[in-house]
Amino acid sequence: MEIDFLGVGWTLPVQLDENAQIKVARYEDVVCQSIWMILSTAKGERVMRPDFGCDIHEKVFSPNSLGTVGQIVSDVQDALIEWEPRIDVLDVDAIPDPN
């Protein structure tokens, strides 16, 4: 099958199915869960892999400006390029909320 390289693995968070077996995610779902894991993990959060994750968490209290948005876009691109080889990052876009 063409999409076999995307893989199969446990769902994140780990869940049980109706037969009390660990649920499995396949192909695109695995990649989506991986992207979510990368972006929701702050660098330094994982003791054994402190470089894993994304620096967007450091920007939570930064000014709502175009400069901050640019840094966030760059952080997201860098993290996805480094940690998710199954995707091609073509574009990341963010718009500051005017409110």
C-alpha positions as CSV (number, residue, x, y, z in Angstrom):
1,M,0.0,0.0,0.0
2,E,1.3,3.5,-0.8
3,I,0.7,5.0,2.6
4,D,2.3,2.3,4.6
5,F,5.3,4.5,5.3
6,L,3.0,6.7,7.5
7,G,2.9,3.9,10.0
8,V,0.6,2.4,12.6
9,G,0.9,3.0,16.3
10,W,-0.9,3.5,19.6
11,T,-3.3,6.3,19.8
12,L,-2.2,9.4,21.7
13,P,-3.3,9.6,24.4
14,V,-3.3,5.9,24.9
15,Q,-6.8,4.5,25.0
16,L,-8.5,1.1,25.1
17,D,-11.0,-0.2,22.5
18,E,-14.2,-2.1,23.1
19,N,-12.2,-5.3,23.6
20,A,-9.9,-3.7,26.3
21,Q,-7.0,-3.7,23.8
22,I,-4.9,-0.7,23.2
23,K,-6.4,1.4,20.3
24,V,-4.3,1.7,17.2
25,A,-4.1,4.8,14.9
26,R,-3.2,4.3,11.3
27,Y,-1.5,6.3,8.6
28,E,-2.8,9.9,8.4
29,D,-4.1,9.7,12.0
30,V,-0.7,8.7,13.3
31,V,0.9,11.7,11.6
32,C,-1.8,14.1,12.9
33,Q,-1.3,12.8,16.4
34,S,2.5,13.2,16.0
35,I,2.1,16.8,14.9
36,W,-0.1,17.5,17.9
37,M,2.4,15.9,20.2
38,I,5.3,18.0,18.8
39,L,3.4,21.3,19.0
40,S,2.0,20.6,22.5
41,T,5.3,19.6,24.0
42,A,7.5,22.4,25.4
43,K,11.2,22.0,24.8
44,G,12.8,20.7,28.0
45,E,9.6,19.0,29.1
46,R,10.9,15.5,28.3
47,V,13.8,14.7,30.6
48,M,15.3,12.1,28.3
49,R,14.8,14.2,25.2
50,P,15.0,17.8,26.2
51,D,15.3,19.1,22.6
52,F,12.0,17.5,21.6
53,G,9.0,19.8,21.1
54,C,8.3,23.4,20.1
55,D,9.3,26.8,21.5
56,I,5.8,28.3,21.1
57,H,5.1,27.8,24.8
58,E,7.7,30.5,25.6
59,K,5.6,33.0,23.7
60,V,2.4,32.7,25.8
61,F,2.9,36.0,27.5
62,S,4.7,37.8,24.7
63,P,3.2,40.9,23.1
64,N,0.5,40.3,20.5
65,S,2.5,41.7,17.7
66,L,3.7,40.8,14.2
67,G,7.1,40.1,15.6
68,T,5.8,37.5,18.0
69,V,3.6,36.0,15.2
70,G,6.8,35.7,13.1
71,Q,8.6,33.9,15.9
72,I,5.8,31.5,16.4
73,V,5.6,30.7,12.7
74,S,9.3,30.1,12.7
75,D,9.2,27.9,15.8
76,V,6.4,25.8,14.4
77,Q,8.2,25.3,11.1
78,D,11.4,24.4,12.7
79,A,9.8,21.9,15.1
80,L,7.8,20.2,12.4
81,I,10.8,20.0,10.0
82,E,13.0,18.6,12.7
83,W,10.6,16.1,14.3
84,E,8.1,14.9,11.6
85,P,10.0,13.6,8.6
86,R,6.8,12.1,7.1
87,I,5.5,15.6,6.1
88,D,6.7,18.4,3.9
89,V,6.1,21.7,5.6
90,L,5.0,23.9,2.8
91,D,3.6,26.9,4.8
92,V,2.8,27.9,8.3
93,D,0.6,31.0,8.7
94,A,-0.6,32.8,11.8
95,I,-2.6,36.0,12.3
96,P,-2.6,37.9,15.5
97,D,-6.1,38.3,17.1
98,P,-6.9,42.0,17.0
99,N,-8.8,41.7,20.3
